[in-house]
Amino acid sequence: GLELPGAVWDPFMGGGTVMLESMLAGRVGLGADVNPLSPLIAWARTRVLTGAQISEFVTLGQHAIEVARQIREDHRVPAEFLETERDWYDPPALAEVWSLTEAIRALPQDGPRRLLIIALSSLLVKASKQATDSVTVRDNTHRWVPRGRVEQWFKARVHEHARNLGVLAEVAPR
């Protein structure tokens, strides 16, 4: 078998904190999770990017917002999406989630696109009427999500992740 002395194994990796800490300690981190989104989140949190790559990510996030706005101007939310999601989102939030998803899908399938998927996925429960990400019940204290709010959250999340990746690039062992 494969031997990795000093490796750290996390069978319930969730958002990848153990992977990140292993990396910062100069050790190999291995993880798994039943949630298929967990490895993607861990991947996104452990990228060591150059300043140019981080700038590209931020620029692509702004581009996705602009494309999403154009998509909303040109098209209505498809009926099948409305049918499955209308009970979980206020109409403005639903339109923004859908159009951002479509804008991101149109991008090349590379690292920046994957980072944008994670940025958007981190907002889905916040933008919805769902109580938590682990319990599929309606939030009795839900507050209306007005037009533009999902885009604001998405932009802020992209910038937050870019800052975190910049710090990681400074402190990660080479």
C-alpha positions in Angstrom: 0.0 0.0 0.0 0.8 3.7 -0.1 2.8 5.0 2.9 2.7 8.6 3.8 4.6 9.1 7.1 3.1 12.0 9.1 -0.1 12.2 7.0 -3.3 13.3 8.7 -6.5 11.4 7.9 -9.9 13.1 8.4 -12.8 10.8 7.6 -15.4 13.5 8.2 -13.7 16.4 6.5 -16.6 18.8 6.2 -15.3 22.2 5.1 -11.6 21.0 5.2 -10.3 22.7 8.3 -8.1 19.7 9.1 -6.8 19.6 5.5 -5.9 23.3 5.8 -4.2 22.9 9.2 -2.3 19.8 7.9 -1.1 21.9 4.9 0.0 24.7 7.2 1.9 22.2 9.3 3.7 20.9 6.3 2.0 17.6 6.4 -0.1 15.6 3.9 -3.8 15.8 4.6 -6.2 13.2 3.4 -10.0 13.4 3.9 -13.4 12.1 2.9 -17.0 12.9 3.6 -20.4 11.7 2.7 -21.3 15.2 1.5 -20.1 15.4 -2.1 -19.6 19.2 -1.7 -17.0 18.7 1.1 -14.0 17.8 -1.1 -14.7 20.8 -3.3 -14.9 23.1 -0.3 -11.6 21.7 1.1 -10.0 22.0 -2.4 -11.2 25.7 -2.6 -9.8 26.5 0.9 -6.4 25.0 0.3 -5.4 26.6 -3.1 -2.1 28.4 -3.0 -2.6 30.9 -5.8 -0.4 33.7 -7.1 -1.6 37.3 -6.8 -2.6 37.3 -10.5 -4.7 34.1 -10.1 -6.5 35.7 -7.1 -7.1 38.8 -9.1 -8.5 36.7 -12.0 -10.8 35.0 -9.5 -12.2 38.3 -8.3 -12.5 39.6 -11.8 -14.3 36.5 -12.9 -16.7 36.8 -10.0 -17.6 40.4 -11.1 -18.0 39.1 -14.7 -20.4 36.4 -13.5 -22.5 39.0 -11.8 -22.7 41.1 -15.0 -23.5 38.0 -17.1 -26.2 37.0 -14.6 -27.8 40.4 -14.8 -27.9 40.1 -18.6 -29.4 36.6 -18.3 -32.2 38.0 -16.1 -32.8 40.7 -18.6 -33.0 38.3 -21.6 -34.8 35.3 -19.9 -37.2 34.4 -17.3 -36.5 31.8 -14.7 -37.3 28.4 -16.3 -40.6 26.8 -15.2 -38.9 23.6 -14.1 -36.6 25.6 -11.8 -39.5 27.6 -10.5 -41.5 24.4 -9.8 -38.7 22.9 -7.7 -37.4 26.0 -5.9 -40.1 28.6 -5.6 -41.2 27.5 -2.1 -37.6 27.8 -0.8 -36.7 31.3 -2.2 -38.2 34.7 -2.4 -38.7 35.6 -6.1 -35.8 38.1 -6.3 -33.4 35.7 -4.6 -34.6 32.8 -6.8 -33.9 34.8 -10.0 -30.4 35.8 -8.8 -29.5 32.3 -7.7 -30.6 30.9 -11.0 -28.9 33.5 -13.1 -25.6 33.3 -11.2 -25.7 29.5 -11.6 -26.2 29.9 -15.3 -23.4 32.5 -15.6 -21.0 30.3 -13.7 -21.9 27.2 -15.8 -21.0 29.1 -18.9 -17.4 29.6 -17.7 -14.5 27.3 -18.6 -14.3 24.3 -16.2 -11.1 25.3 -14.4 -10.0 26.5 -11.0 -11.6 29.9 -10.9 -15.0 28.5 -12.0 -14.8 25.9 -9.2 -14.0 28.6 -6.7 -17.1 30.6 -7.9 -19.2 27.5 -7.5 -18.1 27.3 -3.8 -18.7 31.0 -3.3 -22.3 30.7 -4.6 -23.0 27.4 -2.8 -22.0 29.0 0.5 -24.9 31.4 0.1 -27.7 29.1 -1.0 -29.2 28.4 2.5 -28.6 32.1 3.6 -30.6 33.2 0.5 -33.3 30.6 1.1 -36.2 30.1 3.5 -34.5 26.9 4.8 -33.6 26.9 8.5 -30.1 25.4 8.3 -27.9 23.7 5.8 -28.4 20.3 7.7 -32.1 20.5 8.3 -34.6 20.8 5.4 -37.3 22.8 7.2 -38.6 26.3 6.7 -37.1 29.1 8.8 -40.0 30.6 10.8 -37.9 33.8 11.2 -37.1 34.2 7.5 -36.6 37.8 6.3 -37.4 38.8 2.7 -34.4 38.7 0.4 -34.7 41.8 -1.8 -33.4 42.2 -5.3 -29.6 42.6 -5.5 -29.0 41.0 -2.1 -27.8 37.6 -3.4 -25.4 39.5 -5.8 -24.1 41.6 -2.9 -23.5 38.4 -0.8 -21.8 36.7 -3.7 -19.5 39.6 -4.4 -18.6 39.9 -0.7 -18.0 36.1 -0.5 -15.7 36.2 -3.5 -13.7 39.0 -2.0 -13.6 37.3 1.4 -12.3 34.1 -0.2 -9.8 36.0 -2.3 -8.4 37.7 0.9 -8.2 34.3 2.7 -6.4 32.8 -0.3 -4.0 35.7 -0.3 -3.2 35.1 3.4 -2.8 31.4 2.7 -0.3 32.1 -0.1 1.8 34.2 2.3 1.9 31.6 5.1 1.7 28.2 3.4 4.9 26.2 3.4 6.5 26.1 0.0 
